[in-house]
C-alpha cells in the first residue's frame, strides 16, 4: 500500500513541476495521468496494484467534481457575464435542450437494445460540454472573452 502511495505521490510531484511545459503540447493532464496508470498499472509493468472500494471511489469522484466546478465558478469573470449574459443564456436554454433532443434521436437510431429511458439518460449525460475537455478553448486568449466565459458557464 505504501509503495503505491509513494509512486503516486512522486508522479504527482513530478507532474506539478513539469505541467507548465505541458501546456505547449497537445497533451493535457488527463491524458498524462491515464498514460501513467496504463504504463505502471496491471495492464503495463504492474508496479501499481490498487484495490479500490467502489463506495470510496464514488465519493472521491464526487469530491473531485465538486472541486472542479467550484474552481471554474471561482475563476468566472462575473463582469463579463453581466455584460454578455445572452450567449450563455441561449446556450443553456436553447442549445443544451436541442443537443439532448438530437442525442436522443441519434440514440434511438443507433442503440436498439436500450429502452427509451436509458437513451434519454444517456443523451442527457453526454450533452453538456465537459469542463476538462473544453479547458483548451476556455483558457485560450485568442478566443473572445465573452465566448470563453459562456463556455465556462455552460460546462458547469
Order of alpha helices (4+ residues) and beta strands (2+ residues): alpha-alpha-alpha-alpha-alpha-alpha-alpha-alpha-alpha
